[in-house]
Amino acid sequence: MKQYDQKPSGKYELAAVPPRWLMRARGAVKVILIAVAVNEALYFVFTYVAQQIDPDVPLETVSVFSFAMCALMGFWFQSDARRAYFFARGKGYIVPSDGTRRTLHIAADCPKRWLVVLYIELNPALVGL
């Protein structure tokens, strides 16, 4: 388990940055895939519990639950990525890119690094790329 109050190790990985549209598409696909996968698990649990309470539960009820959970899961996942990015930026795990090259330096020991990368993919213009 990583300690969140540690300073960056000084080791940075260089990440070449693809075009903005490709970054956004890749980030959106990641969010959609994770939201749908978690939604499927919650769907089965909800359906099982609902049928234990009422065996004649309407399909519309289960469908509305599934749609709402998928949307909420996507929003939650994006907000978690945003929090991870701002935490990493505030603690010095992200070194801003110079103005001439489209690269970022993210510390190798950055906690929740994959969420930081996801936020950068979803919002390349907001982080200066």
Backbone torsions as a table, in degrees:
resi	resn	phi	psi	omega
1	MET	NA	132.1	-178.2
2	LYS	-83.9	146.2	175.9
3	GLN	-90.1	131.6	-176.5
4	TYR	-83.2	-9.6	179.8
5	ASP	-98.9	8.3	178.2
6	GLN	-79.5	154.9	174.9
7	LYS	-83.9	156.0	178.2
8	PRO	-58.9	149.7	-176.0
9	SER	-75.0	-17.0	-176.4
10	GLY	93.7	-9.3	177.3
11	LYS	-92.3	124.6	-178.5
12	TYR	-122.7	147.2	175.9
13	GLU	-105.9	136.8	179.3
14	LEU	-88.1	127.2	-179.8
15	ALA	-120.0	116.0	175.3
16	ALA	-71.6	138.3	-172.9
17	VAL	-104.7	121.4	176.6
18	PRO	-75.6	177.7	179.2
19	PRO	-58.0	154.6	-176.3
20	ARG	-58.0	-44.3	-176.2
21	TRP	-63.4	-36.3	179.0
22	LEU	-70.3	-38.1	177.4
23	MET	-63.4	-46.4	-179.9
24	ARG	-62.4	-42.1	-180.0
25	ALA	-64.4	-43.9	179.8
26	ARG	-64.4	-41.8	177.4
27	GLY	-64.7	-41.9	179.6
28	ALA	-64.7	-39.7	178.7
29	VAL	-63.9	-40.7	178.1
30	LYS	-61.3	-46.1	-179.8
31	VAL	-63.1	-44.3	-179.1
32	ILE	-63.2	-45.7	-178.8
33	LEU	-62.9	-42.7	179.9
34	ILE	-69.2	-41.9	179.1
35	ALA	-62.7	-41.9	-179.5
36	VAL	-68.4	-40.6	179.8
37	ALA	-63.9	-45.9	178.0
38	VAL	-66.6	-37.8	179.3
39	ASN	-61.5	-39.7	179.0
40	GLU	-61.3	-43.5	178.9
41	ALA	-63.6	-45.8	179.1
42	LEU	-66.1	-33.8	178.3
43	TYR	-61.1	-46.6	-179.4
44	PHE	-65.4	-41.0	178.0
45	VAL	-64.1	-46.9	-179.7
46	PHE	-62.0	-43.0	179.8
47	THR	-62.8	-42.9	179.5
48	TYR	-62.5	-48.0	-179.2
49	VAL	-65.8	-42.6	-179.5
50	ALA	-63.7	-38.2	179.1
51	GLN	-73.7	-23.8	173.9
52	GLN	-70.4	-35.1	179.1
53	ILE	-78.3	-48.1	-179.1
54	ASP	-139.3	107.8	-178.3
55	PRO	-63.6	-19.5	-179.6
56	ASP	-102.9	34.6	180.0
57	VAL	-62.1	131.7	-178.3
58	PRO	-68.1	147.0	179.0
59	LEU	-62.5	-31.0	179.9
60	GLU	-62.7	-38.8	179.4
61	THR	-62.4	-45.5	179.9
62	VAL	-66.7	-38.8	179.5
63	SER	-66.5	-41.3	178.0
64	VAL	-64.0	-43.7	176.7
65	PHE	-58.5	-45.6	-178.0
66	SER	-62.9	-45.0	179.4
67	PHE	-63.3	-46.0	-178.7
68	ALA	-63.5	-42.4	-179.5
69	MET	-66.8	-36.4	178.8
70	CYS	-64.7	-44.7	178.8
71	ALA	-65.0	-45.9	180.0
72	LEU	-63.8	-38.5	178.9
73	MET	-64.1	-41.0	177.1
74	GLY	-63.0	-45.0	178.6
75	PHE	-64.1	-42.9	179.9
76	TRP	-63.1	-42.6	-178.2
77	PHE	-63.7	-41.3	178.3
78	GLN	-66.6	-39.5	179.8
79	SER	-69.5	-33.6	176.3
80	ASP	-66.4	-38.8	176.7
81	ALA	-64.5	-39.0	178.6
82	ARG	-63.6	-45.9	178.6
83	ARG	-61.2	-41.7	179.8
84	ALA	-63.8	-40.2	179.6
85	TYR	-63.8	-48.7	-177.9
86	PHE	-67.5	-33.1	174.6
87	PHE	-64.3	-47.8	-178.9
88	ALA	-63.9	-40.0	178.5
89	ARG	-66.7	-40.7	-179.8
90	GLY	-67.9	-32.2	-179.1
91	LYS	-90.8	-0.4	176.3
92	GLY	86.9	17.2	178.0
93	TYR	-79.1	-15.8	180.0
94	ILE	-116.5	123.5	176.2
95	VAL	-98.5	125.3	-178.8
96	PRO	-59.6	147.3	179.1
97	SER	-74.5	150.9	173.7
98	ASP	-73.8	164.1	-173.6
99	GLY	-72.0	-13.2	-172.9
100	THR	-96.3	-30.6	-177.3
101	ARG	-114.8	146.8	179.2
102	ARG	-91.2	73.1	179.0
103	THR	-136.8	157.2	174.1
104	LEU	-128.1	152.8	175.2
105	HIS	-116.4	116.8	178.5
106	ILE	-116.6	129.5	-178.5
107	ALA	-58.5	139.7	-178.4
108	ALA	-66.1	-27.5	-179.0
109	ASP	-99.9	21.5	179.8
110	CYS	-65.0	125.0	176.6
111	PRO	-67.9	140.8	-178.5
112	LYS	55.7	42.6	-178.0
113	ARG	-57.6	-39.3	-178.2
114	TRP	-65.3	-31.1	175.7
115	LEU	-72.4	-35.0	176.2
116	VAL	-63.6	-44.8	178.0
117	VAL	-62.7	-40.4	178.2
118	LEU	-61.9	-43.6	179.3
119	TYR	-62.9	-40.5	178.5
120	ILE	-64.5	-38.9	178.1
121	GLU	-67.2	-37.9	-178.7
122	LEU	-75.4	-28.2	-174.3
123	ASN	-133.6	63.1	-175.9
124	PRO	-65.6	-32.4	-178.8
125	ALA	-72.5	-33.4	-179.1
126	LEU	-70.1	-24.9	-179.5
127	VAL	-99.6	9.7	174.3
128	GLY	88.3	22.7	178.5
129	LEU	-105.3	NA	NA
